[in-house]
Amino acid sequence: MGRTSIRCAGAAALIAAAMAAPGPARAQISDDVVRIGVLNDLSGQFADIGGKGAVLAVQMAADDFGGKVAGKKIEILSADHQNKPDVAGATLRQWFDQEGVDAVTGLPTSSVALAAQEIARDKKKTALIAGGATSDLTGKACSPYSIHWADDTYALANGTARAVTRAGGKTWFFLTADYAFGHAMERDASTAIRDGGGKVLGGVRHPFAASDFSSFLLQAQASRAQVIGLANVGGDTGNAIKQAAEFGIVDSGQKLAGFLVFITDIHALGLKLAKGLLVSTGFYWDQNDASRAFAKRFFEKTGRMPTKEQASGYAAVTHYLKAVAASGTDDAARVNAQMRQLPVDYFGHSGSIRPDGRVLYDLTLYEVKAPEESKGPWDYYKPVATLAAAEVFRPMSEGGCPLVKP
């Protein structure tokens, strides 16, 4: 998908080694069990986005295989990383070194995902990133043992920032979460805005899990920017939208653009506050027959529609298990080579996996419905445009992945 001819030495070596290795009949499953760990936020502000629902989605993927792959049992573990890279790191090392975990998924918050990817690389274990969004995961921090399933900051920036700028929102001010994800989102969105003929007038960074956005919103209001970009997620996004309504920011003519918005955010806010938001996403429960079928099963177990993080965990583990079945092993090098070869079915969207680990699939730009447009609970989005994977994801040649050689 790059703009120049690309040779990926590291990934090509993985594939060559996999092709030269003994076939499935002689391959092995370590400990006679395929163990998958779900490491995410089970108790903090991202628990609704992933949490127990993400663990359930992964279990659903295992159950769809009958609880076995390559004739061996599938086990699912879970733990709370508390949104702290050090806690995540300690858990992962225990899982990999002492508990025989073969692959980890979930990994919301970019700082955790980046740390986990390095540990998985060092331990030669598989990382299926369904939560962390920074595009650095397939850029300068890329790994031959990782696959990035979450919509990333570059794609979301292109999907939302470019669309809003082209529609006339030419001047921007950012409210940015002061950690890896927020920084990456502001950077990628700013590039998209400038490329689209817009201008960034300024921005302010706020701490994680902020409760009072008044001073930040006053600065955004004073900038007179047409669009206030919310480079944050979860409770921070929700609080910013609520308090912006209290300040009358939207009523006064400024627009809010959410770069990483989940269906649970809209559910918590209500359509009266959230109406008109433009959001880009690769998964929405009502986007097609495949997503509706999965969502119906999930809803029957939880009483809630799945978020895109939960759906991505299901898709990631399903694809991983297909690769284990095809290769007959849970060896990370062979399985990751196999995953990069297999076609991707992302809830009815055909896709693929690049050598740098980026999963490619189309996104959709949605607008949040007004209350009178909704047919009932969870009917929150209306499609605006399909965003082709080739247009929204960063070209592999521009990511800085050390595996990729010109």
Helices and strands as residue ranges (DSSP letters): E 7-8, H 9-20, G 30-32, E 33-40, H 51-64, E 68-69, E 72-80, H 85-98, E 103-106, H 110-123, E 126-129, G 135-138, E 146-148, H 153-156, I 157-162, H 163-166, E 171-177, H 180-195, E 199-206, H 214-223, E 227-231, H 235-246, E 255-258, H 263-269, H 271-274, E 278-281, H 289-302, H 308-327, H 332-341, E 344-346, E 349-353, E 359-360, E 363-368, G 371-373, E 381-387, H 389-392, G 396-398, E 404-405
